[in-house]
Amino acid sequence: MRFVLVARKCPAYTLAWRAARRAGLLLLALIAVFAICIPRGALALQQTDVPQQAASVSAPAAYTPAKSEATMLAAMPEATAPEVTPVAAAVIAAQDTAPVASAASTPSAATASVSGGATPAFRAGFVTKLNAVFARYATLGAVVCVVENGSVSETFCYGLLSPDGTPMTENVLFRVGSISKMVAAMGVMQLVEQGRVTLEDDLADILQLPVRNPSYPDTPITLRQLMSHTAGFRDSGSYTRALRGEPRPLSELLTPPLQRYTFLGSIEPGVKSAYSNLGGGLLGSVIEQVTEQTVDAYLYANLFAPLGITAAYQSALLAQTAVVSNMYTMPGRRLSASVVDGTAAYFEADAQHHYTLTAGKLTISAPDLAKLLIALMDGGVYGDVRVLTEESALSMRQVQNGIGSVTGNSGFGLNMTVLEGLVAGRTLYGHGGKANGMLCAAYFDPTDRTGIVMLTNGCNNIPMEENVGKLSLAVMRLVYTQWLEALHELRDPWLVE
């Protein structure tokens, strides 16, 4: 008999079981994997849901721009089947007590599978393919979380935490680049829900600054335009210097003579999209101006703590015991950026100067990022915790073409990217990140409650397809076509047997 589990509205799902599990030749495929990989000392992609001994790890293969992804996958073996404020003190205290993994430890068990259960031979065949994808793009280390039905069903760890040979583990924290924007947007949408701002509010009124494109002085620039990349901001030399720790106040960037470098003179606000990291960073200024709290303090109290997430936009706030990966340029394994770089944390809100954090500085683990992805996918809910209304979650993934103050075509949701047909004919929602040699991706399909988080600390991140990293697409295509198509069974969150 079925009973209503929770009194909350969720999308109706009518999809049938996707495909029967593949069968045959399992033993031969497994023998081939061991015969080929072990003598060569190939990098072992560890599966965190299966206890195993630590494997010997050798250098990732250098990137070779050879065959297409389709050709490569077809050729691979077939898988069968100062003074700290009270709030800041609470942030630090909570981060200090949060459980973290030792980077040298054997990977712990992943969340129990809800994918129907893969046989060891099926899993081994899939791992071989995933290994090959990461090796093709000269990946140093990576963690992949597969999301199904409101939880992480499988977690795979590949390669190294650092060139010194320390193996990657699932709870390592990564800098995730522009995925930071999507997470910060969840905080902004909470402010919209609280009635403290609206999407059609003028940024000049929110920030109490003259936010106007000098080419269009009479056109307001709204929060909706900011979040849909139609505000007309551009990343000038002043923004680059701010990233290096020398921020000039927004009042200078928004007035002559710097004003003309802050805006694209050829784009009227709301008419056309132009991706902007400064615009993503201004989400942080909005949060700090409205709440009078730092970005970290607000998001910790209202997003991270309720979901049991260890994360920070200022890496100095992370516990000293946290295992944090730096970023590397591959295939040379050169350190490109230190995530914990000695920069002191700030504890007082300052909207005028804190306009770089939310553009790309979030540091978080793959399993914790998956919790946020699930909340966006399941109408603002993760487990028993609601962090957004269903309306807000749906609004974030709605393409903002011709909506409100966006009079033209944006192509974006509210700080969310929409991938149409690039992965197994699906429409996926989420965001990617790319910086300093790393590539990250976090995308979901709400129609069957599936998703993928992929975080790396270094790879050949240059090849792109329709503004998405080719490594990200290769991993997502592999997971959807070779894993989820065979194993996923949709579960309706409304009902329980």
C-alpha positions in Angstrom: 0.0 0.0 0.0 1.2 3.5 -0.8 1.1 6.4 1.6 1.9 10.1 1.2 5.4 10.6 2.6 5.6 14.4 2.8 3.1 17.1 2.2 5.2 19.0 -0.3 4.7 19.5 -4.0 7.1 17.7 -6.3 7.1 17.3 -10.0 5.2 14.3 -11.3 7.3 11.6 -12.8 6.0 9.1 -15.3 9.2 7.6 -16.8 9.5 3.9 -17.1 12.5 1.8 -16.1 15.2 2.8 -18.5 16.9 -0.4 -19.7 17.5 -3.9 -18.8 20.9 -4.7 -17.3 23.5 -5.8 -19.7 24.7 -9.4 -19.5 27.4 -11.6 -20.8 31.2 -11.7 -21.0 31.6 -10.2 -17.6 34.5 -12.5 -16.5 36.4 -12.0 -19.8 36.2 -8.2 -19.5 37.4 -8.3 -15.9 40.3 -10.5 -16.8 41.3 -8.2 -19.6 41.2 -5.1 -17.3 43.6 -6.8 -14.9 45.9 -8.2 -17.6 46.3 -4.8 -19.3 46.3 -2.3 -16.4 48.3 -4.0 -13.6 51.5 -4.6 -15.6 51.5 -1.0 -16.7 50.9 0.4 -13.3 47.9 2.3 -14.5 46.2 4.8 -12.2 43.5 3.0 -10.2 40.1 4.7 -10.1 39.0 3.8 -6.6 35.4 3.1 -5.8 34.5 4.4 -2.4 31.5 2.1 -2.0 33.7 -1.0 -2.1 36.3 -1.5 0.7 39.7 -2.1 -0.8 43.4 -1.8 -0.1 45.3 1.3 -1.2 46.5 0.8 -4.8 49.9 1.8 -6.0 49.5 5.0 -8.1 51.6 6.0 -11.0 51.7 9.2 -13.1 48.6 10.1 -15.2 49.0 9.6 -18.9 49.9 12.7 -20.9 47.1 14.2 -22.9 47.0 13.1 -26.5 44.5 14.9 -28.8 43.6 11.7 -30.6 40.2 10.2 -31.5 36.8 11.7 -30.9 35.0 10.9 -27.6 32.5 8.6 -29.5 35.4 6.7 -31.2 37.3 6.4 -28.0 34.4 5.1 -26.0 33.4 2.7 -28.7 36.9 1.3 -28.7 37.0 0.7 -24.9 36.0 -2.6 -23.3 32.2 -2.8 -23.0 30.9 -2.7 -19.5 28.5 -5.5 -19.0 25.7 -5.2 -17.0 41.3 41.1 15.0 38.1 40.6 16.8 35.8 37.9 15.6 32.1 38.6 15.6 29.8 36.0 17.2 28.5 34.7 13.9 32.1 34.4 12.5 33.1 32.6 15.6 30.2 30.1 15.1 31.3 29.6 11.5 34.9 28.7 12.6 33.8 26.6 15.5 31.4 24.6 13.4 34.0 24.1 10.7 36.6 23.0 13.3 34.3 20.2 14.5 33.1 19.0 11.1 34.3 15.5 10.2 36.9 15.4 7.4 38.7 12.6 5.8 42.5 12.0 6.0 43.9 12.3 2.5 46.1 9.2 3.0 43.3 7.0 4.2 41.6 4.3 2.3 38.4 5.7 0.8 35.4 5.2 3.1 32.2 3.6 2.1 30.0 5.8 -0.1 26.3 6.3 0.5 24.4 3.1 0.0 23.6 2.5 -3.7 20.1 3.3 -4.9 20.9 2.4 -8.5 19.7 -1.1 -8.2 23.1 -2.5 -7.5 25.9 -3.0 -10.0 27.7 -6.3 -10.1 31.5 -6.3 -9.5 32.1 -7.1 -13.2 29.8 -4.3 -14.4 31.5 -1.9 -12.0 35.0 -2.9 -13.1 34.1 -2.4 -16.8 32.7 1.0 -16.1 35.7 2.0 -14.0 38.0 1.0 -16.9 36.1 3.4 -19.2 36.1 6.2 -16.6 39.9 5.7 -16.1 40.4 6.1 -19.8 38.5 9.3 -20.0 40.4 10.9 -17.2 43.7 9.7 -18.6 42.9 11.1 -22.0 42.6 14.6 -20.5 45.7 14.2 -18.4 43.8 14.5 -15.1 45.8 14.6 -11.9 42.9 13.8 -9.5 39.2 13.8 -9.5 36.0 12.8 -7.6 32.8 11.9 -9.3 29.5 11.6 -7.4 26.5 10.0 -9.1 23.2 11.4 -7.9 19.9 9.3 -7.9 16.6 9.8 -6.2 17.7 12.4 -3.7 21.1 11.0 -2.6 24.5 10.1 -3.8 24.4 6.5 -5.1 28.0 6.0 -6.2 31.3 7.9 -5.6 34.4 7.3 -7.7 37.9 8.7 -6.8 40.6 9.0 -9.4 44.3 9.7 -9.2 46.2 12.0 -6.9 45.5 14.7 -4.4 48.9 16.2 -5.3 52.0 15.3 -7.3 53.7 13.9 -4.2 51.7 10.6 -4.7 48.9 11.0 -2.1 45.8 9.3 -3.4 42.6 11.1 -3.9 39.7 10.5 -1.5 36.0 11.4 -1.6 35.9 14.1 1.1 38.8 16.2 -0.3 37.7 19.8 -0.7 38.2 21.5 -4.1 38.0 25.0 -5.4 35.0 24.8 -7.8 35.3 28.0 -9.8 32.1 29.4 -11.3 29.9 26.8 -9.6 30.4 29.3 -6.8 27.9 31.6 -8.6 25.1 29.1 -8.6 25.6 28.4 -4.9 25.6 32.1 -4.0 22.5 32.6 -6.1 20.7 30.2 -3.8 21.5 32.6 -1.0 20.2 35.5 -3.0 17.0 33.6 -3.8 16.5 33.2 0.0 16.6 37.0 0.3 14.0 37.2 -2.4 11.8 34.8 -0.5 12.2 36.9 2.6 11.0 40.0 0.8 14.3 41.8 1.4 14.9 42.2 -2.4 13.0 41.4 -5.6 14.4 40.2 -8.9 13.3 43.5 -10.5 14.9 45.7 -7.9 17.4 48.3 -9.3 21.0 47.4 -8.2 21.5 51.1 -7.5 18.9 50.9 -4.8 20.2 47.6 -3.4 23.9 48.6 -3.3 23.3 52.3 -2.7 25.6 53.1 -5.5 25.2 54.6 -9.0 25.0 51.4 -11.0 24.5 52.6 -14.5 26.0 51.8 -17.9 27.3 55.2 -19.1 26.0 54.4 -22.6 22.5 53.8 -21.3 22.2 56.1 -18.2 18.4 55.9 -18.1 18.2 52.1 -18.1 18.0 50.5 -14.7 20.2 47.4 -14.1 18.2 44.9 -12.1 19.0 41.9 -9.9 17.4 39.6 -12.6 19.7 41.0 -15.2 22.7 40.5 -12.9 21.7 36.8 -12.3 21.0 36.1 -16.0 24.3 37.7 -17.3 22.4 40.5 -19.2 23.5 43.4 -17.0 26.3 44.3 -19.3 29.2 44.1 -16.9 32.7 43.1 -18.1 35.8 42.0 -16.4 38.3 44.9 -16.5 41.8 45.3 -15.3 40.4 46.6 -12.0 38.6 43.3 -11.5 41.8 41.4 -12.2 43.7 43.4 -9.6 40.9 42.7 -7.1 41.4 39.0 -7.7 45.1 39.6 -6.7 44.0 41.1 -3.5 44.0 44.8 -4.5 40.3 45.6 -4.8 39.3 49.2 -5.5 35.9 50.2 -4.0 32.9 49.7 -6.2 32.2 53.4 -6.0 35.3 53.9 -8.1 34.5 51.1 -10.6 31.0 52.5 -11.1 31.9 56.2 -11.7 34.2 58.0 -14.1 36.9 57.4 -15.2 36.7 53.6 -14.5 33.0 53.3 -15.2 33.5 52.9 -19.0 35.8 49.9 -18.4 33.3 48.2 -16.0 30.5 48.1 -18.6 30.1 46.9 -22.2 29.1 50.1 -24.1 27.5 48.2 -26.9 25.0 46.2 -24.8 21.9 47.8 -23.2 21.0 46.1 -19.9 18.5 43.3 -20.4 18.9 43.0 -24.1 21.8 40.6 -24.6 23.8 38.1 -22.5 27.5 38.6 -21.8 29.0 36.3 -19.2 30.7 38.3 -16.4 32.7 37.2 -13.4 32.4 40.6 -11.9 28.6 40.2 -12.2 28.9 36.8 -10.3 31.1 38.5 -7.7 28.5 41.2 -7.2 26.1 38.5 -5.8 28.4 38.6 -2.8 28.1 42.4 -2.5 24.3 42.1 -2.7 24.3 39.5 0.1 26.6 41.6 2.3 24.8 44.9 1.7 21.3 43.4 2.4 22.2 41.2 5.4 25.1 43.2 6.9 26.8 39.8 7.2 29.7 38.4 5.4 29.0 36.0 2.5 30.4 33.1 4.5 28.5 33.9 7.7 25.2 34.2 5.9 25.6 31.2 3.7 26.9 29.1 6.5 23.9 29.9 8.7 21.3 29.6 6.0 22.6 27.0 3.6 25.6 25.1 4.6 24.9 24.3 8.3 21.3 23.2 7.7 22.6 20.6 5.2 25.6 19.5 7.1 28.0 21.0 4.6 31.7 21.9 5.1 32.4 24.7 2.7 33.7 28.3 2.6 34.3 31.1 0.1 37.2 32.2 2.2 39.4 29.2 2.5 41.0 30.6 5.7 37.7 29.7 7.5 38.2 26.0 6.8 39.4 23.9 9.7 43.1 23.3 9.7 42.4 19.6 9.6 40.4 19.8 6.4 42.0 18.1 3.4 42.1 20.8 0.6 43.4 20.2 -2.9 45.4 22.9 -4.7 45.1 23.4 -8.5 47.7 22.2 -11.0 48.5 22.7 -14.6 48.6 19.5 -16.5 50.3 17.5 -17.9 53.3 19.2 -16.3 51.9 18.9 -12.7 52.9 22.4 -12.0 51.2 24.2 -9.0 49.0 26.9 -10.6 47.2 28.1 -7.5 47.2 27.4 -3.8 43.6 27.3 -2.4 44.7 27.9 1.2 47.2 30.6 0.3 47.7 32.4 3.7 45.2 35.2 3.0 43.6 36.2 6.3 39.8 35.8 6.6 37.6 38.9 7.1 34.7 39.0 9.5 32.9 42.3 8.7 30.6 42.8 5.8 32.0 45.2 3.1 30.0 45.3 -0.1 32.3 47.8 -1.6 35.3 45.6 -1.6 34.1 42.0 -1.4 33.0 41.5 -5.0 35.3 38.6 -6.1 34.4 35.7 -3.7 31.1 34.5 -5.1 32.5 34.6 -8.7 34.6 31.5 -8.2 36.1 31.0 -4.7 33.9 28.4 -3.1 35.8 25.4 -1.7 33.7 22.3 -1.1 33.8 18.5 -1.5 32.0 16.6 -4.2 29.5 14.9 -1.8 28.6 18.2 -0.2 28.2 19.9 -3.5 25.9 17.1 -4.5 23.6 18.0 -1.5 23.1 21.5 -3.0 22.5 20.0 -6.5 19.9 17.7 -5.0 18.1 20.6 -3.3 18.0 22.5 -6.6 16.7 19.3 -8.4 14.1 18.3 -5.8 12.3 21.6 -5.4 14.5 23.2 -2.8 14.6 20.2 -0.4 17.5 17.9 0.6 16.3 15.1 2.8 14.0 16.6 5.4 15.5 20.1 5.1 14.1 22.8 2.9 16.5 25.6 1.9 14.5 27.1 -1.0 10.8 27.2 -1.9 9.9 25.2 -4.9 9.1 28.4 -6.8 12.7 29.6 -6.2 14.2 26.4 -7.3 12.1 26.3 -10.5 12.9 30.0 -11.2 16.6 29.4 -11.0 16.5 26.9 -13.9 14.0 28.8 -16.0 15.8 30.3 -19.0 15.3 34.1 -18.6 14.5 35.0 -22.2 11.9 37.8 -22.3 11.1 37.6 -18.6 10.6 40.9 -16.6 13.5 43.3 -17.2 15.3 40.8 -19.4 13.8 41.9 -22.7 16.1 39.9 -25.0 17.5 36.4 -25.0 19.7 35.4 -22.0 20.2 31.7 -22.6 20.8 31.3 -18.8 18.7 30.6 -15.8 19.3 32.6 -12.7 23.1 31.9 -12.4 22.4 28.5 -13.9 23.4 27.0 -17.2 21.0 24.9 -19.3 22.6 22.2 -21.5 20.2 21.2 -24.3 20.9 17.8 -25.9 24.7 17.7 -25.2 24.4 14.7 -22.9 22.4 11.7 -24.1 19.6 13.9 -25.5 18.8 15.3 -22.1 18.2 18.8 -20.8 20.6 19.3 -17.9 20.7 22.1 -15.4 23.6 23.3 -13.3 27.0 25.0 -13.7 30.6 24.4 -14.6 33.8 25.7 -13.3 37.2 26.3 -15.0 40.3 28.0 -13.6 44.0 27.5 -13.0 44.1 24.1 -14.7 41.1 22.5 -13.1 37.7 21.7 -14.5 34.5 21.0 -12.5 30.9 20.3 -13.3 27.6 19.9 -11.4 24.5 19.1 -13.4 21.1 17.4 -12.9 18.1 16.2 -14.8 14.9 16.7 -12.7 12.8 14.5 -14.9 14.3 11.3 -13.5 16.1 12.8 -10.4 19.6 12.1 -11.7 22.7 14.2 -11.6 26.5 14.2 -11.6 29.2 16.2 -9.7 32.7 16.0 -11.1 35.5 17.9 -9.4 39.2 17.9 -10.6 42.3 19.5 -9.3 44.1 19.6 -12.7 43.6 18.4 -16.2 43.8 19.5 -19.8 40.8 21.9 -19.4 41.3 23.8 -22.7 39.1 21.7 -25.1 35.6 23.0 -25.1 32.3 22.2 -26.8 29.6 24.8 -26.7 31.3 26.5 -23.8 31.4 23.3 -21.8 34.7 21.5 -21.0 35.1 18.4 -23.1 36.2 16.4 -20.1 33.1 17.3 -18.2 30.9 16.3 -21.2 32.8 13.0 -21.7 32.3 12.1 -18.0 28.7 13.1 -18.0 28.0 11.2 -21.2 29.7 8.1 -19.9 27.8 8.2 -16.6 24.5 8.7 -18.2 24.8 6.3 -21.1 26.9 3.5 -19.5 25.8 3.7 -15.8 22.5 5.4 -15.3 20.8 4.1 -18.4 21.5 0.5 -17.2 20.9 0.8 -13.5 18.8 3.8 -12.6 15.2 3.2 -11.3 13.2 6.4 -10.7 11.7 6.7 -7.2 8.8 9.2 -6.6 9.6 11.2 -3.5 5.9 11.5 -2.8 5.3 7.9 -2.2 6.7 5.0 -0.2 5.8 1.3 -0.5 
